[in-house]
Amino acid sequence: MHESRELLGQFLRERRARITLSQVGLPPRRSRRRDSLTQEDLAYLTGYSIRTISALEQGAEHRPTSELLEAIASALQLGQDERSILWYLANGTPPPEPDGAVEPDPALHRLVSALEPHPAYVTDGLWNVQSQNSAFARWICDFTAMPEGERTILHWFFLHEHSKHVMVEWEREATALMSLVRGRAMRSRRGHELMAVVDDLRERSPDAERLWAGGTELLVQGPSRPMLFREPGHTGADDRHVQLTITTLAPVRAGEGHRILAFLLPEGYSAPPASGGCPACQG
């Protein structure tokens, strides 16, 4: 614990020293002192006392509040990885996950459409599908045809049998999804909303109940990985498997819950002609 406090102090001093007054909108000093932030400057920017900032840098501040850490992360312009380091060094825990965004972003919808012929969609922190392109509707499901309250990846996986035909390795993917859900429910401030969805699915789906009750792992996946799908129009054929690469594009700015997920077709692959969405997702 003592070592973590020393590392925290070193981390804060280094990050503070690299930020200039102009970067945070403060006027230059008239003296010959360095143009980087002082503890006094950081106190001014965060709204906390110099004593609090000094105690944190010296390792004397025990279990600082989330509000203090968020204020420091914002003032020091920390990226997501640096923000995680700050939380681990200060409290030994990961930072709370930003709330999922509620309102769809028109710019992300345009980007998803531009990814044709690669299937792509926009989701929020609760796996609600907010936007999709026509390739996603062909390869996976047309979520616009699903009931408004059930347009989530979770509902599709566990309430629509067609997902087991689309996803060649459904059992593995569904298990991984439940592990991701478990981890997000523990980290997110909207975890109670996510658990309400999980509880509903567990009552309606034996698969959801089995996988949730049987799993304890917390999964954090990388930005890209392969997934095996059956080609649209050939969901009953074992020889029409296509490996797509799922790539997740996360927001740069903290506080945004949108994600773009794109399923990249293999190089040189000729996509099948457009057709209607999956019949199981309609009506």
C-alpha positions in Angstrom: 0.0 0.0 0.0 2.9 2.4 0.9 4.5 1.7 -2.5 1.2 2.5 -4.3 1.0 5.9 -2.5 4.6 6.7 -3.5 3.8 5.8 -7.1 0.6 7.8 -7.0 2.6 10.9 -5.8 5.2 10.4 -8.6 2.4 9.9 -11.2 0.6 13.1 -10.2 3.8 15.2 -10.1 4.9 14.0 -13.5 1.5 14.5 -15.1 1.1 18.0 -13.4 4.6 19.0 -14.7 3.7 18.3 -18.3 0.6 20.5 -18.4 1.2 24.2 -19.1 -0.8 27.1 -18.0 -1.9 27.9 -21.5 -3.3 24.3 -21.9 -5.7 24.8 -19.1 -6.6 28.4 -19.9 -4.6 30.1 -17.1 -2.6 33.3 -17.7 1.2 33.1 -17.9 3.2 34.0 -14.8 5.0 37.2 -14.4 7.8 35.6 -12.5 10.5 33.3 -13.8 8.8 30.3 -12.4 8.2 27.4 -14.7 5.1 27.5 -16.9 3.8 24.1 -15.7 1.1 23.6 -13.1 1.8 24.0 -9.5 -0.1 22.4 -6.6 -1.8 25.8 -6.2 -2.9 25.8 -9.8 -4.2 22.2 -9.6 -6.1 23.2 -6.4 -7.7 26.2 -8.3 -8.7 24.0 -11.3 -10.2 21.2 -9.2 -11.9 23.4 -6.5 -10.1 21.5 -3.7 -7.7 22.9 -1.2 -3.9 23.0 -1.6 -3.7 20.9 1.5 -5.8 18.1 -0.1 -3.7 18.2 -3.3 -0.5 18.1 -1.4 -1.7 15.3 0.9 -2.6 13.2 -2.2 0.8 13.8 -3.8 2.6 12.9 -0.6 0.6 9.7 -0.1 -1.1 11.0 3.1 -4.7 11.2 1.6 -6.4 7.8 2.2 -9.1 6.6 -0.1 -9.8 9.8 -2.0 -13.3 10.3 -3.2 -14.4 9.7 -6.8 -15.2 13.4 -7.1 -11.7 14.3 -6.2 -10.2 11.8 -8.6 -12.5 12.9 -11.4 -11.6 16.5 -10.9 -7.9 15.8 -11.0 -8.2 13.6 -14.1 -10.1 16.4 -15.9 -7.6 19.1 -14.8 -4.6 17.1 -15.8 -6.3 16.1 -19.1 -5.7 12.4 -18.5 -6.6 9.8 -21.1 -8.6 6.7 -20.3 -5.5 4.5 -19.6 -4.0 7.2 -17.4 -7.4 7.7 -15.6 -7.4 3.9 -14.8 -3.9 4.2 -13.5 -4.9 7.1 -11.2 -7.8 5.1 -9.8 -5.7 1.9 -9.2 -2.9 3.8 -7.5 -5.3 5.9 -5.4 -7.9 3.3 -4.4 -6.9 0.0 -5.8 -10.0 -0.2 -8.0 -10.9 0.5 -11.6 -12.6 3.8 -12.3 -16.4 3.8 -12.6 -17.5 3.3 -16.2 -19.0 6.3 -17.8 -22.8 6.3 -18.1 -24.1 5.0 -21.3 -25.3 7.7 -23.6 -29.1 7.9 -24.1 -29.5 10.0 -27.2 -28.4 8.5 -30.6 -25.7 10.5 -32.4 -26.6 11.3 -36.1 -22.9 11.5 -37.0 -22.3 7.9 -35.8 -25.3 6.8 -37.9 -23.7 8.3 -41.0 -20.4 6.5 -40.1 -22.2 3.2 -39.7 -23.9 3.6 -43.1 -20.5 4.4 -44.7 -19.1 1.1 -43.5 -21.2 -0.8 -46.0 -20.8 -3.6 -47.1 -19.3 -4.4 -43.6 -22.0 -5.1 -41.0 -21.9 -2.4 -38.3 -24.1 -0.9 -35.5 -24.0 1.6 -32.7 -24.7 0.6 -29.2 -24.8 2.3 -25.8 -23.5 1.1 -22.4 -26.5 -1.3 -22.0 -26.2 -3.0 -25.4 -29.1 -1.1 -26.9 -28.8 -1.1 -30.7 -29.3 2.6 -31.6 -28.3 2.4 -35.3 -27.4 -0.2 -37.8 -26.6 -0.5 -41.5 -28.3 -2.7 -44.1 -25.4 -5.2 -44.0 -25.9 -5.7 -40.3 -29.6 -6.4 -40.9 -28.7 -9.0 -43.5 -26.0 -10.8 -41.6 -27.3 -10.6 -38.1 -30.7 -9.1 -37.5 -32.9 -6.1 -38.4 -33.3 -4.5 -35.0 -35.8 -2.0 -36.3 -38.3 -4.8 -36.6 -37.9 -5.9 -33.0 -40.1 -4.6 -30.2 -38.9 -1.2 -29.1 -38.1 -2.2 -25.5 -36.1 -5.2 -26.7 -33.7 -3.8 -29.3 -30.7 -5.0 -27.4 -27.9 -7.5 -28.3 -28.8 -9.3 -25.1 -32.5 -9.9 -26.1 -31.4 -11.0 -29.5 -28.9 -13.6 -28.2 -31.2 -15.1 -25.6 -34.8 -14.6 -26.9 -34.3 -15.3 -30.7 -33.4 -18.8 -31.8 -32.2 -17.4 -35.0 -29.1 -16.1 -33.2 -28.0 -19.7 -32.8 -28.0 -20.1 -36.5 -26.3 -16.9 -37.3 -23.5 -17.4 -34.7 -21.7 -20.6 -35.6 -20.1 -20.7 -32.1 -23.1 -19.4 -30.3 -22.4 -21.1 -26.9 -18.9 -19.6 -26.7 -20.1 -16.1 -27.7 -23.1 -16.2 -25.4 -20.8 -17.2 -22.5 -18.4 -14.4 -23.3 -21.3 -11.9 -23.5 -22.6 -12.9 -20.1 -19.1 -12.4 -18.7 -18.9 -9.0 -20.2 -22.3 -8.1 -18.8 -21.3 -9.3 -15.3 -18.2 -7.1 -15.3 -20.0 -4.1 -16.7 -22.8 -4.4 -14.1 -20.2 -4.3 -11.3 -18.4 -1.3 -12.7 -21.1 0.9 -14.2 -23.2 3.4 -12.4 -26.1 2.1 -14.5 -25.5 -1.4 -13.3 -28.9 -1.7 -11.7 -30.5 -1.0 -15.1 -28.4 -3.7 -16.7 -29.2 -6.2 -13.9 -32.9 -5.5 -14.4 -32.5 -6.6 -18.1 -30.5 -9.7 -17.0 -33.1 -10.7 -14.4 -35.9 -10.4 -17.1 -33.9 -12.6 -19.5 -33.1 -15.2 -16.9 -36.9 -15.6 -16.3 -37.6 -15.9 -20.0 -34.6 -17.8 -21.3 -33.3 -21.1 -19.9 -30.0 -20.4 -21.7 -29.6 -17.0 -20.0 -30.4 -18.5 -16.6 -27.9 -21.4 -17.2 -25.0 -19.2 -18.4 -25.5 -16.6 -15.7 -25.8 -19.1 -12.9 -22.8 -21.1 -14.2 -20.4 -18.3 -14.8 -18.2 -16.3 -12.5 -15.6 -14.9 -14.9 -15.2 -11.2 -15.7 -14.2 -10.7 -19.3 -12.5 -7.7 -20.8 -12.0 -8.2 -24.5 -9.6 -6.4 -26.8 -10.6 -4.1 -29.6 -10.6 -6.7 -32.4 -11.2 -10.5 -32.6 -12.5 -13.0 -35.1 -16.1 -14.3 -35.0 -17.6 -17.1 -37.2 -20.9 -16.4 -38.9 -23.1 -18.3 -41.4 -23.5 -16.5 -44.6 -27.0 -14.8 -45.1 -29.4 -17.0 -46.9 -27.4 -20.2 -45.9 -28.1 -20.3 -42.2 -28.7 -24.1 -42.3 -25.6 -24.9 -44.3 -22.4 -26.0 -42.5 -20.2 -25.2 -45.4 -21.1 -21.5 -45.7 -19.2 -20.2 -42.7 -17.5 -16.8 -42.9 -15.0 -15.4 -40.4 -15.6 -11.8 -39.8 -13.4 -9.6 -37.6 -15.3 -7.7 -35.0 -13.7 -4.3 -34.2 -14.9 -2.0 -31.5 -14.5 1.7 -31.8 -14.8 3.3 -28.3 -15.3 7.1 -27.6 -12.3 9.3 -27.0 -14.0 11.6 -24.5 -15.0 10.3 -21.1 -18.7 10.3 -20.3 -19.9 9.0 -23.7 -21.4 5.5 -23.8 -21.7 5.0 -27.5 -19.7 2.2 -29.2 -19.5 1.4 -32.9 -19.0 -2.3 -33.6 -18.0 -3.3 -37.1 -17.8 -6.8 -38.5 -15.1 -6.6 -41.2 -15.6 -9.0 -44.1 -12.5 -11.0 -45.3 -10.3 -9.4 -47.9 -11.6 -10.1 -51.4 -14.9 -11.5 -50.1 -17.9 -10.8 -52.3 -20.9 -10.0 -50.1 -24.2 -11.8 -51.0 -26.9 -9.7 -52.6 -29.2 -7.7 -50.4 -32.3 -9.4 -49.0 -34.7 -9.0 -46.1 -33.6 -9.1 -42.5 -33.8 -12.3 -40.4 -37.3 -13.6 -40.2 -37.0 -14.3 -36.5 -36.5 -10.7 -35.8 -39.6 -9.6 -37.6 -43.0 -9.5 -35.8 
